[in-house]
C-alpha cells in the first residue's frame, strides 16, 4: 500500500508539473472555457510547486526514518521525496524560458538573448545532472539527504521567483502569443515518465532470479504438507524434527523472525516451506574451514589475512539482515540464505575467523567492487549474471558490507 501510494503521488506530480510547464495564455484554443486559468495562472502554478515541496518533505521524513530505524532507505520512498521538487524545478524553468522567448521576439536585444540562454542552460543542466544526483539520494546519510533536499527547494523557489518577475514586469501581449502546440510539452512529460517506468521495470527484472520460484513451489507443494498459519505457530527454543526438510542429505530449515540465530548453536524454529537454493560457487559447500587443511595452498595464502578482527561479526551481520522488512531466513547445514518475496538476495557462510557471502548486485557496481577489493569476485555458479561473492577477512570496511546488503536487498525488493 505504501509503495502504491508513493507511485500514485509521483504520477500526480508528473501530471500537474507537466501542465505547469505549458503557457495558459489562451485555454480556449484547446477547447477549454476556463478564464480562471489565465487570470490566476501564476498562483495555480505556484500552488503546484508548494504541493510538490510538501510531498517531498513528507517522504524526506519517511526516508530518514527508514534509514534510522531500518538501516536502509526504500527506493520508492527516495523517489517520492526527490522527484516531485526536481521535476517542478525543470518545468518552471521551461515555462520561464518560453516567457523569455516571447520577450526576446518583442525586443531582440543581447540582454534578452542572454537571459533566454540562462534559462535554457539551467534547465538542461538540471536534466543532465539531476538524475546523477538523484541516484545518490537513496544511499546518502540523513544529513546529506536533508542538505540535498534543501538545495532542490532553493532551486525551485529561485526558478519560480525569476519566472514570476519576468511574467509580471517584462512580458507584454501575453494573450496574443500562439501556444497551441505547446500543449505537447505536457504530453511529452507524461510520455517520458512512462518510459522511465518501463526502463525501471526492465532493470528490476534483470536483477531477479531467472528461475520462476512460484512455479517451482507450486510443483513441489503437491507432495508437501501445507505450512501452518502464523497465528497457530508456537516459537520454541528446541528444533522440531518433524518440521525439518531434507534435501541431498542436508538439513534445510526456514527460520522464523522471532527465533534468534547464533552461528555456534542450532536453536531454531523451522517450517516446511520450500524455497529455492542459490547455486553459488563450490567453496560454499565446504563444511570445514581451510585453516583445518594444512596441505591446502589456500591455507598458506589466506592465513595472514585472518588476523584482522571482523566488523561486523558473522552473528551481527545475520541479525542485521533478519531485521529488514519481509526477510525470510533459510538455514542449511553449511550456509544461511535470505529471501524477500521468496527471491534470494544473500547467502552467508561462517568459517569462524572469516565468512563468505554471495549477493545480488548491479553489474557495473559489482565490477567496481572487484577492482577495489581483491576478495570480491564474480560468482560463476549462478546463471544470473548479477551474483557476486566475497570473502571477508576483516579487510572489507563495515560500511561497504552493509551497503552491499542494502543494495542487494533493494534489487529484489524494488
Helices and strands as residue ranges (DSSP letters): H 2-20, G 27-30, H 35-39, H 41-69, H 75-106, H 110-137, H 142-169, G 174-176, G 180-183, H 184-206, H 213-220, G 221-223, G 230-232, G 241-243, E 245-247, E 250-255, G 282-285, G 290-292, H 297-302, G 303-307, H 314-322, E 327-332, E 336-340, E 343-350, E 355-360, H 363-372, E 376-378, E 387-392, H 398-413
